[in-house]
Amino acid sequence: MSDKNTSKSIIMLMVLLTSLLVPQITGNVFAETSESEDEQENPLTEAGLTLIALRNDTLDTNQDGDIDSVRVVVVMSTNDNFVNLELRLFGEHKGQQVVETQLMSFSGQSNASLTYDSWANGEHELSLAVINEAGEEITTFELPTYLLKPALKTPRVMLALNAPENIETGDQCTINRVFDDETGPRYGAEGTRTFSGAPFTVLDSQDVLDCSRWPAGDYSLRETYRNDLSQTAEDWLNLTISNRPAPAFSLLSVGNGNSTDTDCSITMIPDSSDIDFTNFVKIWRIQGVIFEDYNTSIFDCSILSAGVHLVSLEVINNELIHTIHAVNVVRLPGLNLTDEEAESLPSRSFGDDTETDSVGWISIGILCFVVALLAFVFLVRVKEEKDIFEMRDLGPAPMILEDGSPDSEGLPTTVDDEGVLWRQHPDGNHDWWDQDLRIWNRW
């Protein structure tokens, strides 16, 4: 009976020892703690290396419930005094492959960790290659295929317009260029941004475009992006900029035709209450002479002397577009004049009370005879012009190149919808090309 119990105990002990010697593989952990039967054909063994453990951990870095990264941990040992290795973690998605590298220099036993960040939605096939110091591949481990969703920002392009609904030249107008791409730079696969439709060159560094100085016209803006991972983004923006009309107003005069001892004023009346004339430049002129330091909407014409005066107002808006209106103001002499004023000022009619001097018929007849004689002399004497003189060209020198094309002087140019050539100065001002005089004119 005791022999039977002893034999049973020996059998149970052998089963227990056998179960402990069998290598265990659970989940995504691979461990190698003893020599295999094909040790002589193992590339790692031939290189003096032993794989202790290989582990894959899935991560949710942005905590949105979706797996977006895989961390691969490698534990290895070597029989050499020192070894230099390179670990390459490959990820392939729809025929596009990226690689994450990690250098591993050690003696004895060491570990390394590599993280693969998803760059597109879908299945990603992973593999790990071990490269020796000479750049030769020792072996490659095929890892599982994972369904990943990127936490990195995929390419995005957006053009955001900040302007009034109806844009006119000079209105506040900006275009914000919103751009994101974290997947391309993550794997050294940055792409190229392309912008088209603007009247002037747009650089990648210009995040905000100032369209307040663009010429009038219809614009179809387009920005595209493509990185080396074959990821693309695109956005369109259509806008129309209309020419701002010249300031529209009229002049209202009060006291016109009254005597100099009464009140008189001329007031500018805007045609539209929606346009603010406060910041516009207003230039008043008397007989064409500028009335200095008088940038107001009301002119006090009571300061004018007796007589007829041409009063004009020029209004210049913020885009340097100007409008001129004028009115004739009649000021009569006052009633209480000194002898000196009565002598210098025009005489005033008092209707039937005004004394008049009769002119003789003889004087009228003599005057008519003289006028008729002069008219006869001028009509009879007709002189033919034999020499035709051509007027010398007094215009400015043409601004053209040797081939006859406009000389832009190195400034960027564009052609609007009406076929007019424009150029832009560094300060934002524009010139338009005069085809007749062949010169640039400031706009």
Secondary structure, DSSP 8 states (H G I E B T S, - for coil): -HHHHHHHHHHHHHHHHHHHHS----TTEEE--S--TTGGG-HHHHTTEEEEEEEEEEE-TT-SSS--EEEEEEEEEESSS-EEEEEEEEEEETTEEEEEEEEEEESSEEEEEEEEE--SSEEEEEEEEEE-TTS-EEEEEEEEEEEE---S---EEEEEEES-SSEETTS--EEEEEEE-SHHHHTT---EEEEES-SS---TT-SEEE-TTS-SEEEEEEEEEE-TTS-EEEEEEEEEEE------EEEEEESTTSBTTS--EEEEEES-TTS--TTSEEEEEETTEE-SS--SSEEEGGGS-SEEEEEEEEEE-TTS-EEEEEEEEEEB--SS--HHHHHHS-----GGGS------HHHHHHHHHHHHHHHHHHHH--------------S----B-TTS-B--TT--EEE-TTS-EEEE-TTS-EEEEETTTTEEEE-
